[in-house]
Amino acid sequence: MPVVLKEKTVSLTAIIEPSEGKFVAYCPELDLATEGETTEIAFDALIEMAIDYAEQYMEEIELFSKAPNRASHLPFVQAIIEQKEKVKELFT
C-alpha cells in the first residue's frame, strides 16, 4: 500500500471582540492580544505583534523553547518566520 505524507499545515486563530468602544484581537495559539479602533486595525496589529513575537522567540530560542508556557509556540513561530510576507494567510 502506498503511503502519502501530507505536509502539516499550521494555522492561527484570530478572535476579535468589541470591548469598551474598541476591538480586542486575541490569538490563543500564541497567547497574544492587542486592540484597535476597528476590527481591521485590531487584526493588523495582531499580525504585527505575532511577527514581532516570532522574531523575539527566534532570538531567544534556547530560553523560549524550554519555557513551559512557550514551548508549544515553536511550530507557529517557525511558520510565521518562514512566511513573514504572508502571515495574514496563517490566520483562519
N, C-alpha and C positions, 0 to 999 in steps of 0.2 A: 504494500500500500504506500503510495507517495505521501510525503509529508510536506506541507507548505507552512512556512513560518511567516506570519503576518507581523509587520512592524508594529510595535506597540505605540499607540498614539497617546499623547499627553494632552489633556485639556484642563483648562482652568475655569472656575465658576466666578461670575460677577453677580453679586446680589446688590441691587440698588433700590433703596427705600427712601421715602421722604422722611425728614426729621427736622422739626423746628424751622421751617421755611427754606431748607436746603435739602440736598440729596446726599445720602451716605452710600458709598460703594464699598463692598466688602468682598474679599477673596478668601474663602475658607481654607483652600489648599495651602496658602502661604501665610495665613493669619494676618492679612494686611487690610487696612481700612483707610479711607480718605473721604472727602466731601467736595461738593461743588454746587454752584447755583442752579445748574440744570443736570439732567441725567447724563447728557453727553460730556459735560465738563467733569463730572464726578468719575465717569468711566475713563476718560482720557487721563485724569490724574491717577487713577488706579493702575493704568498701563505704565505710566511713567514711574510710579512707585515700585511696581513689580520689576522693571528694568533696573532701577537703582538698587533694589534689594538683591537681585541676582548678581549684579556686579560686585556688591559688597560681600556677598556669600562666597563668590569665587576668590576674592582677595583673601578671605579668611577661611578657606575651605577646611583646613585641618581642625579648626575650632568649631565651626558651624556644623560640619558633617557628623560630629561626635556629640553634639548637644541634643539631649532627649526631645526638646521641643522644636528642633530644626532639622534633624537628620532626615526626616521624611520629605523635606522640601527639595532635596537634591535632584530628583528627576525633572521636577518643574523648573528649577533653576537652570539646569542644563538645556532644556528645551527653549527657555527664554533667551539664553546666551546664543544658542545656535540659530534662532530665528528672530533676532533683535528687530529687524525691519518689519516683521510680520507678527509681532506679539499679539496684536489685536485678534488675529485668527486663532490663537490658542484658547481664547475665551469662548465658552459655549453659551 
